[in-house]
Amino acid sequence: MVDKVLVSVDRSEQAMNAFEWALEEFSDAHLTVLHVVEPLNLEYIEEAEIESGIELTEEERYEKLLTETENLLSRFVGVAEDEGVEASYDYVEGEPSRSIVEYADDKDVDHIVMGSHGRSGLSRILLGSVAENVTRRSPVPVTVVR
């Protein structure tokens, strides 16, 4: 029986698809929605700076990244709770595939669900390799959703 499901998310459509799939397939399990924070990947924060004309320090960018991450994860948990599914969220900092596998192992997760790709451009290619690396290294079953 699957009791603990880890759903790895970012801001992509594929992550939303994976989350929705997990809600349907594991409605009796506890879902942990996880986001891996990559401090060097501040593209969307920098885009907001350009649009607003306000330049932030590196520390301010990082704090904004964490705030945006918590807001994103809170929305996922809210959707799960609205569907009657027990859920919580967490985030870790690091390299995505390694961080996801380590988190699953440390928290005794029974199953991992993630999107096949995320973001765009180079990040899209890299996240595709993240899904592949997680699938190969995971100590538990992994479902990759398109």
C-alpha positions in Angstrom: 0.0 0.0 0.0 1.2 3.5 -0.8 1.0 5.8 2.2 3.5 8.6 1.3 3.8 10.1 -2.1 6.3 12.7 -3.1 5.2 15.0 -5.9 8.1 17.0 -7.3 6.9 20.3 -8.8 8.2 23.4 -10.5 6.2 26.1 -12.4 5.7 24.0 -15.5 2.5 22.6 -17.0 4.0 19.1 -16.8 4.4 19.5 -13.0 0.7 20.5 -12.7 -0.2 17.5 -14.8 1.9 15.2 -12.5 0.3 16.8 -9.4 -3.2 16.3 -10.8 -2.4 12.7 -11.7 -1.1 12.1 -8.2 -4.3 13.5 -6.7 -6.4 11.1 -8.7 -4.2 8.0 -8.3 -3.2 8.4 -4.7 -6.2 10.1 -3.1 -5.8 7.9 0.0 -2.1 8.7 0.5 -0.4 11.7 2.1 1.1 13.8 -0.7 4.2 15.8 0.0 4.7 18.5 -2.7 8.4 19.2 -3.1 10.2 21.9 -4.9 14.0 22.0 -5.4 15.3 25.5 -5.1 18.2 26.3 -7.4 19.6 29.6 -6.2 21.5 30.2 -9.4 18.3 29.9 -11.4 16.7 33.2 -10.8 15.4 33.8 -14.3 11.9 34.7 -13.4 12.9 37.0 -10.6 15.3 38.8 -12.9 12.5 39.2 -15.5 10.3 40.8 -12.9 13.1 43.2 -12.0 13.4 44.2 -15.6 9.7 44.8 -15.9 9.5 46.8 -12.7 12.7 48.7 -13.2 13.8 47.8 -9.6 17.1 46.1 -9.2 17.5 43.7 -6.2 20.6 42.5 -4.4 21.5 38.8 -4.6 20.2 38.3 -1.1 16.9 40.0 -1.9 16.5 37.9 -5.1 17.1 34.8 -3.0 14.5 35.8 -0.4 12.0 36.6 -3.2 12.7 33.2 -4.7 11.9 31.5 -1.3 8.8 33.5 -0.9 7.6 32.6 -4.5 8.5 29.0 -3.7 6.3 28.9 -0.6 3.5 30.6 -2.4 3.7 28.1 -5.2 3.7 25.1 -2.9 0.9 26.5 -0.7 -1.3 26.7 -3.8 -0.7 23.0 -4.6 -1.5 22.0 -1.0 -4.7 24.1 -1.1 -5.8 22.3 -4.3 -5.2 19.0 -2.6 -7.0 19.9 0.5 -10.0 21.2 -1.6 -10.1 17.7 -3.2 -10.0 16.1 0.3 -6.4 14.8 -0.1 -4.0 15.1 2.8 -1.0 17.1 1.7 1.9 19.1 2.9 4.8 20.9 1.2 8.5 21.2 1.6 11.4 22.6 -0.3 15.1 21.8 -0.4 18.1 23.5 -2.0 20.4 21.7 -4.3 20.8 19.8 -7.5 17.3 18.6 -8.5 17.7 14.8 -9.2 20.0 14.2 -6.3 17.8 16.3 -3.9 14.6 14.5 -4.9 16.1 11.0 -4.5 17.7 11.9 -1.1 14.5 13.5 0.1 12.5 10.4 -0.8 15.0 8.1 0.9 15.2 10.3 4.1 11.5 10.6 4.4 10.6 7.0 3.7 8.5 7.9 0.7 6.6 5.0 -1.0 6.3 6.6 -4.5 7.6 9.6 -6.5 5.5 11.4 -9.1 7.0 14.1 -11.3 6.6 15.8 -14.7 8.5 14.7 -17.7 9.9 18.1 -18.5 9.6 21.6 -17.0 10.3 25.1 -17.9 11.8 25.8 -21.4 15.0 26.0 -23.3 18.1 24.6 -21.6 16.2 24.1 -18.4 13.7 22.0 -20.2 16.4 19.7 -21.5 18.0 19.5 -18.0 14.7 18.7 -16.3 14.2 15.9 -18.7 17.4 14.5 -17.5 16.3 15.1 -14.0 13.3 12.8 -14.5 15.6 10.2 -16.1 18.1 10.4 -13.2 15.5 10.2 -10.5 13.9 7.2 -12.2 17.3 5.4 -12.4 18.5 6.3 -8.8 15.2 6.2 -6.9 14.9 3.6 -4.1 11.1 3.6 -4.8 8.8 3.5 -7.8 8.7 6.7 -9.9 5.9 7.8 -12.2 6.8 10.3 -14.8 3.7 12.2 -16.2 3.7 14.1 -19.5 
